[in-house]
Amino acid sequence: MSMQMADEDERYRMYALLTCIITVVFDIFLGIAAFVCAAVTDSSSGYAFALDCLLDVLAATLVVWRFYGSTSTHSDFKENVACICLGILFCLSSIGIIAKSTHDLVIHHIPQQLIYVFILAGVGGVMNSVLGCAKYMLGRKMKSQSLILEAINTSLSAILAMMLAVSDILYFYHPSAWTIDPITSIVVAVILFIGGLKVLCRRKHNPETTPLLVGVAV
């Protein structure tokens, strides 16, 4: 029985590594393309989406490190370090997103609309939704808080991408709806900040357990 459990743990570990490596490769290209589109359109949610893609690259790389090596599956040290680093990344990136989006709201900055942004957002939304669900299920199976945290980050990337596509459609028919772009970015950034802060606080007081968001625990 113990041999079967060891084989199952190893299989899940390889699945976790595979999904995170796919995330790194996909989000590098997606993040660069999103930054280019955001620079052309000067879109708050575009910048937020691009930044979150690059954050996901860093987060997924941390999780790859977390599960690299056959003895790493139950490593409390790696789990703790990965969660702390992810929490810090969440907090820092959310501050940048909030600053940019608030600035755009204050000066009433209206982004340009391009079909490339819509296509990019659609592809990113679908792919990150699939990857986020896969990571979350693996995280629950493996009782890995760092993998669930990475799943949440990937899912937020999917939400940002979809809202970017929705804001493009709404703005096309209702130009007065331009505020959806920065407001969506702020909401997602606040969720990122709260999630990161909760991880850091829980790790400080109890390094063995880290409920990530309300109702989410392993």
Order of alpha helices (4+ residues) and beta strands (2+ residues): alpha-alpha-alpha-alpha-alpha-alpha
